[in-house]
Amino acid sequence: MIQNHKGQALVEFVFILPIIILLLLGMINVGFVFTKKSELENKVVDIIYVWQQQQAPIKELETLLEKEGLEVAFLENTTTSFITIKVSEKISLISPIQKDYLLEVKRVIPFEQ
């Protein structure tokens, strides 16, 4: 009995191709998110350094960082002497499953009035 298997590999490839493409896009997105998160963490460290060295008012720092397109929040805790600095940025991913992603980086530092 002679069987014709022409085109079998093409059909299998067509079934597997979307899965491979989604995995590739997912890996690219994960790398992009880690890179952006690292950039945000560096910006938070810079914010803390500038704030501690220059003792700039909080409102001045907020307006300066909003010009860069970052959403910054300085959250003071009234019961303790700590302040929380939260920087968030919305990024666009290339994945067809999830388009927008909100990254947030928070740091808690001592605050003396």
Legacy VTK file of the C-alpha trace (Angstrom):
# vtk DataFile Version 3.0
C-alpha trace
ASCII
DATASET POLYDATA
POINTS 113 float
0.000 0.000 0.000
1.479 3.299 -1.112
0.600 6.397 0.950
1.099 9.959 -0.194
2.504 12.187 2.593
3.064 15.288 0.481
2.095 18.407 2.361
2.029 16.798 5.813
4.957 18.874 7.085
3.317 22.061 5.784
0.092 21.351 7.652
1.982 20.632 10.878
3.991 23.822 10.445
0.816 25.878 9.963
-0.585 24.462 13.218
2.599 25.183 15.191
3.444 28.627 13.710
0.963 30.724 15.782
2.211 29.134 18.999
5.824 29.864 18.094
4.982 33.472 17.217
3.128 34.010 20.528
6.052 32.551 22.485
8.496 34.818 20.639
6.368 37.913 21.259
6.042 36.920 24.920
9.817 36.682 25.313
10.264 40.088 23.679
7.623 41.588 25.997
9.260 40.129 29.112
12.610 41.622 28.102
10.979 44.987 27.417
9.195 45.005 30.785
12.398 44.134 32.674
14.287 46.897 30.851
11.615 49.506 31.613
11.375 48.377 35.246
15.132 48.768 35.610
14.908 52.285 34.145
12.130 53.191 36.600
14.145 51.852 39.530
17.103 53.990 38.457
14.833 57.037 38.233
13.508 56.401 41.743
17.068 56.229 43.070
17.850 59.507 41.261
14.722 61.121 42.717
15.707 60.094 46.230
19.258 61.338 45.734
18.176 64.737 44.388
15.561 65.108 47.086
17.999 64.259 49.909
20.881 66.360 48.554
18.981 69.495 47.568
16.102 69.212 50.041
13.829 70.275 47.182
10.141 70.631 47.996
8.002 67.623 47.126
5.711 69.636 44.826
8.715 70.844 42.812
9.899 67.274 42.287
6.408 66.141 41.264
6.120 68.815 38.571
9.641 68.103 37.312
8.935 64.385 36.942
5.496 64.826 35.394
7.212 66.692 32.558
9.064 63.438 31.795
5.762 61.595 31.449
6.037 59.754 34.760
3.320 59.533 37.358
4.916 60.223 40.730
3.325 60.037 44.164
4.914 60.961 47.477
2.870 59.266 50.190
3.554 60.487 53.718
2.723 58.249 56.627
1.438 60.272 59.568
2.054 57.564 62.164
5.721 56.922 61.341
8.585 58.978 60.009
8.743 57.327 56.591
7.715 58.491 53.149
6.800 56.256 50.211
7.888 57.310 46.729
5.915 55.606 43.965
6.777 56.058 40.284
4.541 54.491 37.653
4.543 54.483 33.879
2.139 52.966 31.372
3.903 51.078 28.586
2.611 49.558 25.362
3.481 45.958 24.615
3.687 44.296 21.211
1.735 41.249 22.300
-1.730 40.794 20.797
-2.972 39.391 24.124
-2.207 42.390 26.362
-1.519 45.826 24.875
-1.025 48.130 27.886
0.833 47.415 31.092
1.273 49.627 34.150
4.692 49.439 35.798
5.119 50.671 39.373
8.192 51.050 41.532
7.892 51.942 45.221
10.553 52.889 47.747
10.114 53.668 51.429
12.676 56.031 52.922
13.064 57.761 56.293
11.582 61.246 56.385
12.611 63.918 58.852
10.626 67.118 59.101
LINES 1 114
113 0 1 2 3 4 5 6 7 8 9 10 11 12 13 14 15 16 17 18 19 20 21 22 23 24 25 26 27 28 29 30 31 32 33 34 35 36 37 38 39 40 41 42 43 44 45 46 47 48 49 50 51 52 53 54 55 56 57 58 59 60 61 62 63 64 65 66 67 68 69 70 71 72 73 74 75 76 77 78 79 80 81 82 83 84 85 86 87 88 89 90 91 92 93 94 95 96 97 98 99 100 101 102 103 104 105 106 107 108 109 110 111 112
